[in-house]
Amino acid sequence: MSEQAFAGKTALITGGSRGIGKGVALRLAGEGAKVAVNYLSNQATADATVAEIESAGGAAVAIQGDVSQPEEAARIVEETRATCGPINILVHSAGLSIVKPATDVTWDDWKTTMNINLDGTFNMVYAVKDEMIEQGAGAIVCLSSVAALRERENQVPYAASKAAVIAMVRCCAQAWGRHGVRINAVCTGLVKTDMADTLSPETQKSILANTPLGRLGEPADIASLVRFLVSDESSWITGQAMVASGGRVMLPG
């Protein structure tokens, strides 16, 4: 391993066994972080991610837990601290997208999405914030989506949950900046993950046609941005919603 920007630091990655979370776990571990790979149910995938990190000379552990449950979030944090040491970095990547027409969305669709995407974000952020405030330092990144920034008629619960994540990030950034704790959101476009497979081929084709860079994102694309936001290189950045979408969504200046 070459650069060791995160040597001596512990990073907890929720949803870290696959997709964007896995990309982030590999990137941070590759630069010296001890990584806790949280997963919900697929232990084999999590173990494979840990094995990949260890085979490259990194340090990682798989930790099962449901981020949508406060007591589970607390346990995930406790296990991470016990096995890896004080938590310096949290990347909250766990999420769910239910794609269906707005007229067909049910209460269960709404609550399931909010429980994982919004409640899960709150649970994990609040499970680590006291430790980070006490340490006088910490970096948190919460995964949001471009769906939070533009209308999405077939993703009503998802878009609403991800917009709420941005609002939460901004409020926490203002509250905890004085304690040296930074928190930002990353709004991703369509990335090659299992979640992308919930969209029809026609929808994916339409998205590509409206993406200036002409391709879907890779987990490594998002991992590079997350890596920057949790590093000392971004020490004057907090409360931001950073967009990585191949240009499909451009915010006004």
N, C-alpha and C positions, 0 to 999 in steps of 0.2 A: 504494500500500500504506500502511495506516495505522500500526498499532502495529508496532514493530520490536524485539520482545523478544529476538530471536535474531540481531540484526545482528552481523556479525563472527564468527559461529559456523558450524561445518561439521557437518551432520547426514548420517549414512549410514543409509539406509533399505533393508533387505533386503526382497525381495518388494514393492518400491516402485512397480511399474509398474501395479498394479491393486488393486482391493479396498481393504482396510484400509490397506495400505502406501501406496497412492496417496493415500488421504485424508490420511494423516499427512504425506506429502511435500508436498502442496498447502498444508496448514495451516502447517507450519514455514517453507516457502519464502515464504508470504504474510506472515510476520512477520520476514523478513530473513535467514533461514538460507541458506547455500549448501548445496544438497541433492544428494547422490549417490544416484541411483535404481538400485538393484541389481535385475537380472532374470536369469532362468535361460536362457530360449530365445526369448521373443517380443520381438524387438528393436523391431518396429513399435509395439507397445503402450508400451514404455519410451520410445521416441522421442516418441510422442504425449504422454506425461505430461510429459516435459521441455519440449516445445513449449508445452504449456498453462501450465506454470510461467513460462516465459520470456515468453509473451505477456502475462502479468499483471505483468511487470516483475521477476520473480525470477530467481535463478541456479540452474541445475541441470545435471547431467551424467548420462548413462546408463552404467552399468558392468555388463557381463555377468560372471557367475560362479556356480559351483555351491557353495553354502554348506556342503554336506555333505562337501566335500573340504577338508582342512586347508590344502593348498597354494593352493587356489582362494580360500579365505577370506582368506589372507594377501595374495594378489594384489589382491583387491577393496579391502582396506584400503590397500595401497600405492598403488593407482591413485587412490583417493579423496584420500589425502594429497597426492599429486603434483598433482592438478588443482584441489583445493579448499582445501588447507591442513590443519593439524592437526585431528584429529577430536575434537569436543567432545561429540557426541551419537550414540548408536547406538540405532536402533529395529529390533529383529529381528522381522520380520513374516512371513518366508517359512515356509510350512508345507504339510502334506499331511494329508488325512483319507481313509481307506479305510473305507467303511461296509459291514459285512456281519455276519451273526450270529456270535456268539462261537464256536460250534462249527465254523464254516467258516474261521476265520482260519488262514492258512498262515505258515510261517516267513518266506517272502518278504514277505508283508504286514507282518509284525512288523518285519523288518530295514529294509525300505524306509521305513516310517514313522519308525522310530527314527533312521535315517541323516539324514533331513531335519529332523525336529522336534527331536530331542535333540542328535545329533551336530552338526547345523548351528548350534544355539544355542551349544553349547560352542565350536565353531570360531570363530564371529564374536565372541563375548564375549572369548575369550582372544586374539584377533587385535588387539583394541583396548585391552585392559586395561593393558598395560605403558605405552603412551603416555599414557593417562589418569592412571595413578599418578604418572608422571614430571611431568605437568603439575600434579598436585595437585588435579585437578578433572575431572569427567566425569559424564554422565548416561546411563544405559542403561535401556531398557525392552524386555522380552521378552514377546511375545504368548503367553499361555496360553489356557485355555478353561474354561468352567464344567464341561466334561466331566472336568476334573481334580478336581472337587469333589464330584461326584455320580456314582452308578453309571450306566454307559452300556453295556448288553449288546451293542449293535451297533457299538461303537467301542472295542474293547479296546486295540488298539495306540495309537490316537490319545489316548485318555484317559490311558493309562499314560505316554506321552511328555510330555503336557502337565503331568501331576502331577510328573514328574521335573524339568521346567523350573522349577516353583515351588521345589522343594527346592534346586536349583542356585542360583537367585536369592538365596534366604535365606542360603546359605553364603557366597556371594561378597559379599553386602552386609555381613556380619559381618567378613569378611576385609579388605575394601577401604575401609570407612567411614573408617578412621583416615587414609586417604590422600585423602579428599575425593571419592571416587568413589561415586556412588549408583546402585543397580540395583533395579528393581522389575518386577513382572509385572502384566499386565492380563489378567484372565480374562473373555473375551467370551462373551455369549450368541449366539444366532443372528443373524448380520448379513447383509445383502443383498450377497453376494459369490458368486463362482463356486463356492466351497466349499459354500455353502448349497444350491446346485443338486444336490449329490450326495445330498441327502435327498429322499425321496419327497414329493409334495404332501400326502399323508395325515400324514406325520411333521411337516411344517411346520405344518399346520393344528392338530395336537395341541399343538405347542410354543406357538403363538399363544394357544391356549385356556388355557394355563397361565402366561401372561405377564401380570402385573398391569397393565402399561402398554399392553397390547393391540396391540403392533406389533413387527415385526422391527427390529433395529438398522440404522442407516445407517453407512457408513464414517466419516462426519463425527462421529457420536456417539463413536466410539472415538478418533478423532483429537483430540477436545477433551480427553479424559482423558489421552492420551499427551502432548499439549502441556503440560498442567499438570505431569505427572510429570518432564518433562525441563527445565522452567523453574525459575527461581530461586524461584518461588512455593511450590515443594515442597521447599525446601532442608533440611527436617528430616524428610523421608520417605525411607526406604530399607528394602529387604528385605520389601516388602509385596506381597500378591497382591490387587489391586483388582478388584472385580467390576463389570462393566457388562453387565447382562442384562435390562433392563426389569423387574427384580424377580423373574424366574423362579427365580433362586437367591439366597437370602438367608442369609448366614452368621450363626451365633449370636453374640451379643454377649459 
